[in-house]
Amino acid sequence: MTLVLPDDPVTASFTPRDLLLELACALYARNRVSMSQGARMAGLERMDFQEALCERDIPIHYSTDDLQSDRVSLKALLPA
């Protein structure tokens, strides 16, 4: 996919990698992509993408259902 931006002093200060990260963060914030998809889009490891979200004050999408699912998974992996 090719994205063409108008020549503008504002966009000229960004590298293509910077723009990919900003796009990935914005799409994640709007629930359009998952954490893994956003990280892949930005060319980052998941933890680095999570750090970029934190720097932009974008909350991590983690529901109580996610927590419950993780608890069930952990119990299966780590029996008492």
N, C-alpha and C positions, 0 to 999 in steps of 0.2 A: 504494500500500500504506500502510496506517495501522498504526502500532504504538502501543499504549496501555501506558504504564508506570504502576505504582502511585505515588500521591503519597508521596514519601519524601524526606527532607532530602538524601540522597545524590544522587538523580537530579535534584533541583531545581536543583542547582548546575551542571548541564550544559545547554548550549544544544542545540537540535536538530542543529545543524551539528557540534558536538562529538561527539554520540552517533553520528552517521553516520560520522564519521571513525573512532571507536573500533570500530564494527561492521565497517567495511571493513578495518581493520587486522587485527582478529581473524579475519575470514574469509580474508584473504590468508595469515595465519600458519598456518592450518589447511589450506591448499591448496584452499580452496573457491571462490576467485575468482582471476583473473589480476591482474597489476599494473595493466593498463589498466582492467579491470572495477572493481577497488578504487578507483582514482583517480576514475573516473566516478561511482561510488557516493558517494564522499566529496565530490564537486564540486570536485576539485582537478586541476591539471595533473599529469602523470605524475611529473615531477621533485619536485614538492611532496609528492606522496604517498610517493615514495621517501624523502624527508627525514623524513616522519612515521614511517615504518617504522624508520628508523635511530634516531630519538629514542626509540623503544620497544624497541630492541635486537631487532628482528625481521629475520632475515637475508633477503636477496634470494634468490629461487629462480632460480638460474642454474647449470645443470648443465654437465658437460663436453660433452654433446651440443649444448647451446645455444652454447657457445663454438665448437665445430667448425662449426656451421651459420653463425655470424656470420663466421668466418674465410673460409668458402667465398663468402659474400655479398660480403665486402669485396674478395676477390680478383677477383670478377667485375666489381665497380664500379671498382676501382683496379688495372688491369693494370700489371704491372711494367715 
